[in-house]
Amino acid sequence: MMHRVICLVAAFTLAPHLVAAQGTLGSQGYGYNGGEASTRSRGAAGALAEFDAASPLNPAAMLQLGRSAIIIQYDPEFRTTTVPGGSTSTSVFRFPLFAAMIAVGPESRGMVGVSASSLFDRTWGISDSAVQNINGDTATYRQTQQSRGGMSDVRLGFAWKFTERLRAGLGLHAIVGSNQMTTVRTFPDSLAKYVSAQLTSDLRYWGKAVSVGAEWTPVDKITIAGSARFGGTLTASIRDSGQLVSGRVPARFGLSARTDIAKGAQITAALTWNGWSAMRSMLQDPRGTQDAWDGALGVESNGPLTFGIPTVWRAGLSSRTLPFGVGPYGVKEGSISGGMSFFLGQGRSILDLALSRAARSASGGLSETAWTFSVGLGILP
């Protein structure tokens, strides 16, 4: 009996992890990166992030609000992952963003803000059945794997308006978080001679980074925004053990241009470089982690009064490479999005809504589709 238990534990521990064991195509490695975009920015496929006060990428963008604010966000996602031989559907419910900003200085020329956003989300679950050879016996078991948690980007930001055409900002970042993974393997009652097993790992993350950003209006109706994040050391450790891996927080450079195309309507193009390879040393299989260029195009326009409430409408397209691939293959994502905002309480609160459809793919017949509904609420006292 004891010999069979030992064989089971060894097989359970050393069994190779296939693609399905990672949960979803978008959550490989340390998890899914949503671009740290607010609901407003998600409505334009992320194209507005460099100009968006709530998205914690360009610290200078905090001045866009012109007043103090508190912003919270909720993003449920519904995914269908397809692998050779079948498909599975999962849902993830995130609260990916919280931000608070206070206007300071004469004529509110400055802004100080703190935000907490999801850098990597690694929440997923999957359950399947398989056959295991244990010490010469063939046994059918059911295995359930769950992962909860991820890395958060906590930023303290400062911004100042130097002139009507030039704004700049600085951000100090702490990368923190945890991730608990649980795998349970159970056998049917008819195989009572085998003992069910459960493995749990609890990871802790810590890192730091600094960011700078600016907005510049060289001529009327055209504004350029850019930001850069420079990553410091990033570590992942197993709780209550001495096991530790380290890399660096991925560097990021973003550039966007916005121009008026009609009265009350603007179009924005964005280009971003992400240095995902800075985390290769933290991965067991680093081959699918490559630096990447991402692009997005979005439009934002004043909309009609809805039930007597002013609205703003948005739409956008994006294409990007996700941080972590499947083996040597990168994961590509294309998305189309739409959204709108309602200005409530005589402008003292803003309700943002966005809906996006993403398609992800990797070599080997792997694909995934996802619907994400985003709700953001801003309070402007």
N, C-alpha and C positions, 0 to 999 in steps of 0.2 A: 504493500500500500504506500509506504513512505517513498519507495523508489519511483512509483508512478507520479506522486505529487512533485517530486524533484524534477522529473522529466517534463511535466506540464509547465512548471514555473520557468524552466530553461527555454522551452519552446515559446512560451508567451513573451519572454523578455527579448529573445533573439529573433523572433519572426520578422521578416522584412516588411517595411511599411510601404504599401502601394499608394498610388495617387488617391484612391478613395479614402485611405486612412487619414489623409490630411484634412478631410472634411469637405472642402469645396475648392474649386480651381482658383478662386480669388483670394483664398486664405492660406496660401502656401507660406512656408518659412515662418516669420514672426507675425504674419497676418496681413490683413487688407488695409491699404492706405486709401482713405477716401478723399485725399487731396486737401484736408483741413478746410473745406469750403463751407461757408454758411448756406442756409437755405436760399437766400437771395442769389448767391453765386451759383449754387447748384441748378437754379432755374435757367441759367445761361450756360450750363455744362462746365462750370468752373472758370469761364472766360473773365468774369468780373472780379476774381479773387484779389488781384493786385490793387483794385480800387475800392474794395469792400471793407468797411470798418470792422465787421464782425469776424471775417476770416483772418486768422492770426498769422498772416504771411508777410504783408508789408506794413510795418508799424506806422508809417506815415499816413496810411489810409484811415486811421482812427479819426482824423480830422474831418472826414467826409460828413460825419453826423453833425458836427458843430455844437454838440451839447452832450451832457452826461446821459448814459444809457446802461441798461441791463438787458442781456440777450440770452435766451435759452433755446435749445433745439432738440427735436426728436426725429429720428430717421429709421423707420422700419424697412427692412429689405427682405424680398422674397426671391429665392434663387432656385434654379433648376440646373443641376450639373449632369452632364452626359459623358459617359466613358464607354469604351467598347464593351458591349454586352448589357448595357442598361443605363438607367438614370435615377436620380434621387432629388427630392425637393426639400429645401430647408428654409427657415425664416430666422432672421436676426433682428433684434429690437435694440437700437442704440440711442443713447443720449450723448452725441458726439461733440457738443460744444456748449460752453458757458463763457460769457464775457461780461465784464463790467468796466465802464469807462467814466472818468470824471474830467470835465473841462476845467482848465486852470489858466492863470495868467490874464493879462489885460485883454478885454474883448474876446475871451476864450480862445486865445491864439495857441494855447497848448492843450495837450491831452495826455493823461496818464491812465493806463488800463491794465487789467489782469485778465487772462483767459486760460481756459483749460480745454484742450481739444484732443480728439483721438488721432494719434499719429499712426498706430497700427492696431487694428481690431482683430482678435483671434478667437472669436466666439463662433462655435459651430458644434454640431452633433451628428452622429451617424451610427446606424445599427445594421448589422448584416450577419449572415450565417456562413459557415465554412467548415471544411473537414480538416482535421489535424491528425497526423501520424504521431502517436505517443508510444514510444518504446515497443514498436511493432504493432500496436493496436490502432484501428481507425475509429476516430470519434468525431461526431458532429457537435459543434458548439455554436453559441450565439455570442457575438461580441458587440459591445456598445462603447463608443468613444465620445467623449465630450471635452470641449475646450472652452474656457471662459476667461475673459480678461484681455489685456493688451497693454500697449504703451501709450501714455498720454504726454502731450506737449503743454507744459504750463509756462506761460509767457508773461513777463512783466514788461510792458511797453511804454515808450515815451515818444511824443511827437510834437513838432513845433512848426507853425506857419511863419516862414521868414518873410515872404511877400505874397501877394495874391496869386502869383504864378509858381511859387516854389514852396514845397513842404518836405520835411524830412523826419525820420524817426529811427529809434534804436530799440531793439528787443533783447531781453535776457531770458534764456530758455532753460528749464529743467525738464529732462525726460525721465518720467517715473512710471511705475505701473507694476502689475503682476499678472500671471497667467497660470491658472490651475488646469491641468489636464488629467482626466480620469479615464482609465480603460478597464472594463469589466468583462470577463469571459465566463460564461455559465454553460453548464451541460444539462441535458434533460434528466428527469428523474430516473430514467432507465439506465443512466450511466452514473449511478451514485458512487461508484468506485473512484470517480475523478472529482477532485475538489475544485470548486470555482475559485477564480483568482481575480484580484483587483490591484491595479497599480495606480498610484497618484503621484504626480510631480507638481511642485509649486515653485514657479520661477519668479524672480524679482528683478526689476530693471532700474538702472540709474544712469543718467547721462547729462550732458550740458552742451549748450550751443549759444551763439550770439547771432543776431540778425540786424541788418540795416536796410533802410528803404527810403524812397523818395517819389514824389509826384511833381511833374514839371509841365507847364503849359507854355510851349514856345510861341504859339500863335493862337488866336481865338479859334475855338471849336475843335482843337486838337490837344489832347493831354497824353503824356507818356508817364508810365509808372513802372518802377522796377524795384526788386529787392534781392537780397542775398543772405543766405544762412550759412554760417561757418560752424561745422560740427566739432565738438570736443569728444572726449572719451565716452564710450557707451559700454556698459557691462550688463551681463545677464548671469544670475547666480541661482542655484537651487537652494531653496530655503533650508536652513539647518544642516548644511553640508559645506564642504570646502570647494565644491566644483564651481568653476568660474570661467566664462569666456568673455572676451572683450573685443571691441572694434571701435568704430567712430560713428557719431551721429551723421547721417548722410547730408552732405552739402547740397544746397539748392540755390539756383539762380533763376529768377523769373523776370520777364519783360512783357509789358502790355501797352497797346496803343488804343485810344478811344477817340472817336470822332462823331460829330453830329451829322446825321443823314437826313433829318427833317426836324421840324419843330417838336421838341419833346421826345425825340427818338435818337438813340445812339447805337453805334456798332463797335464792338471791342474784339480785338484779336490778341491772343496770349500765347507765349512760347516759354516753356519751362525746361530746365535741365536739372535732373536729379542724380546725385552720385550714390546710387544704391550699392555700388561695389565696396563702399566703406564698411559694409557689414558682412563681407564674405568670410572673414575669419571667425564669425560667430555661428556659421552654419556647417552642418555635417556634410551637406552636398552643396557647394557654393556655385556650381556651374551655371545655373540659370539666373544668377544675379548679375545684371549688367547695368552700367550707367545708361540713361535714356533721355531722349528729347520728347516732350509732350506738347501737343498743340490744342487750342480751343478757339472757337469763334462764336460770339453771342451777340444778341440784339436785345435792347431794353427800350421800352416806350411807354409813355403815359397812356393809360387806357380810359375807357368810358366810366362814368359814374355807375356803380353797381349798388342798388338799393340806397342811392344817395351818398355812397362812400367813394372817395377817390381811389383809383387803382393804378398799378404799374404792371405791365405784362413783359415777359421775357421768354426767350427760346435760345437754344444753342446746340452745337455739335462739338464733340471732342474725340481725340484719339491719343492713347497713351500706352506705355509699357508698365505693368505692375512690378512692384519691387522684387518679388521672389517667383522664380519659375518652377517648372516641373522637371527635375533632373537638369539636363543641359538645355532645356527649351524654355524660352521666355514666354510670359503670358501677355497677350495683347488685349486691350480693351477699347472698344468704340462705344460711344453713347450719344443719345439724343435726349434733350431735356426741354421742359417748359415749366413756367411758373408765373406767379402773380403775387402782388402785395396789396393789402388793404390798410389804409391809414384810418385808425380809429381814435375815438376820444379827442377829436380836434387836434390830431397829430401827436398825442401823448403816448400812443402805442401803435405798433406796426405788426400785422400778422402776415408772415411770409409763407407761401405754399409752393412746393415744387414737386414734379414727378419726372423721373428719368428712367430710361430703358437702356441697359448696358448689355453688350455681347462680348464675352471673353473667349479666347481660344488659345490653344497650344498644340504643338505637333503631337501626332499619335492619335488623332481622332478625338481629342479632348475639347469640350466646349461647355459654356455656361451662359445662361441668360439670367438677368436680374431686373426686377422692378424695385425702385426705391422711392418711397414717398417721404418727403421732408416737410416738417412743420417748424417754423421759427417764430418766436414771440419776442418783440423788443418793447421795453418800457422806457419811455423818455420823460423823466420827471421834470 
